[in-house]
Amino acid sequence: MQPLELRPLTLADCAVLERVFGEVPGNLDPRAELARELTRSWVACDETGPLGFALAWWVVDELELLAIAILPEARRRGIARRLLEELCSWARGAGAHRVTLEVARSNAAARALYENAGFAEFNVRRGYYRATGDDALEMELVF
């Protein structure tokens, strides 16, 4: 695998990654999120350009992961894992007490990623995803 550069997401990156924005739950628009003071962002790039991104909100002493999305052709190469490691490392260094997230119960790949990183379920929001009726599992990684 080619070396990855991890850095803050930019509007120029968003133009390349726009085709995966529709996969992000909650109609989240990463372009709009970049303008918010509480947003923290990461993008994974190789020499071909952006491959995926992560967005989170920094609230007092917690980081809430909003989204991780990877271009289809770049999936299954460990990029989401690298992004997750980077944002958790950033959170720890910034003094966070925990990182939280929501994931659809049916999203087995994402759940495995988070569980392997040490996240544990702490709540279930029944029928949270209106389009599918799927439950949202709230997970946390406590430092």
C-alpha positions in Angstrom: 0.0 0.0 0.0 1.2 3.5 -0.9 2.0 5.8 2.0 -1.0 7.9 3.3 -0.9 11.6 4.2 -3.4 12.5 6.9 -4.2 16.2 7.1 -7.2 18.5 7.6 -10.0 18.3 5.0 -10.3 21.2 2.6 -13.0 22.4 0.2 -10.8 21.3 -2.7 -10.8 17.7 -1.2 -14.6 17.9 -1.0 -14.8 18.3 -4.8 -13.0 14.9 -5.2 -14.9 13.2 -2.3 -18.3 14.5 -3.1 -19.6 11.2 -4.6 -19.4 9.6 -1.1 -21.2 12.4 0.7 -24.5 10.7 0.0 -23.4 7.7 2.0 -23.1 9.9 5.1 -26.1 9.6 7.4 -28.2 12.6 8.3 -27.7 14.6 5.1 -24.4 15.9 6.5 -22.6 18.3 4.1 -18.9 18.2 4.8 -18.4 21.5 2.9 -20.7 23.3 5.3 -19.2 21.5 8.3 -15.8 22.9 7.5 -17.0 26.4 8.3 -18.2 25.4 11.8 -15.9 26.3 14.7 -16.5 23.0 16.5 -15.7 20.8 13.4 -12.5 18.8 13.2 -11.6 17.1 10.0 -9.2 14.7 8.5 -8.5 13.5 4.9 -6.4 10.5 3.8 -4.5 11.1 0.6 -2.0 9.2 -1.5 -0.2 10.5 -4.6 -3.5 10.1 -6.6 -5.3 12.5 -4.3 -8.0 12.2 -1.5 -9.2 8.7 -0.7 -11.5 9.3 2.3 -12.3 11.6 5.1 -13.5 11.8 8.7 -15.5 14.6 10.3 -16.1 15.2 14.0 -17.3 17.8 16.5 -15.2 18.9 19.4 -17.5 19.7 22.3 -15.9 20.8 25.6 -13.9 17.6 26.3 -15.4 15.0 23.9 -15.0 14.3 20.2 -18.2 13.1 18.5 -17.4 11.3 15.2 -19.9 12.3 12.6 -18.7 10.4 9.6 -16.0 8.4 8.0 -16.3 7.7 4.3 -13.9 6.2 1.8 -14.1 6.2 -2.0 -15.3 2.8 -3.3 -12.1 2.0 -5.2 -10.0 2.7 -2.0 -12.0 0.6 0.4 -10.7 -2.5 2.2 -7.2 -1.0 2.4 -7.2 0.1 6.0 -7.9 3.8 5.3 -10.9 4.1 7.6 -8.9 2.4 10.4 -6.0 4.9 9.8 -8.4 7.9 9.9 -10.1 6.5 13.1 -6.7 6.0 14.7 -5.6 9.6 13.8 -8.8 11.2 15.2 -8.6 9.2 18.4 -5.0 10.1 18.8 -5.9 13.8 18.2 -8.7 13.6 20.8 -6.5 12.0 23.4 -3.8 14.7 22.8 -6.4 17.4 23.0 -7.5 16.2 26.4 -10.7 14.4 25.5 -12.3 12.1 28.0 -14.0 10.1 25.2 -14.9 9.8 21.6 -18.5 9.0 20.7 -20.3 7.9 17.5 -23.5 6.5 16.2 -23.6 3.5 13.8 -26.4 1.6 12.1 -26.9 -1.8 13.7 -26.9 -3.3 10.2 -23.5 -1.7 9.3 -21.4 -4.8 10.2 -18.2 -3.5 8.6 -18.3 -0.1 10.5 -19.3 -1.8 13.7 -16.3 -4.2 13.4 -14.0 -1.2 12.7 -15.2 0.6 15.9 -15.2 -2.5 18.1 -11.7 -3.4 17.0 -10.6 0.1 17.9 -12.0 -0.4 21.4 -15.3 1.3 21.2 -18.2 -0.1 23.3 -21.9 0.3 22.9 -23.6 2.4 25.6 -27.0 3.1 24.1 -29.5 2.1 21.4 -31.7 4.5 19.5 -34.5 2.3 18.2 -35.7 3.0 14.7 -33.3 6.0 14.5 -32.7 5.8 10.7 -36.0 6.8 9.2 -35.2 5.6 5.7 -34.5 2.0 6.8 -36.0 1.9 10.3 -32.6 0.6 11.5 -31.5 1.2 15.1 -28.5 3.5 15.8 -26.0 2.1 18.2 -24.3 4.7 20.3 -20.7 3.8 21.0 -17.8 5.3 22.9 -14.1 5.0 23.5 -13.3 6.3 26.9 -9.7 7.5 27.7 
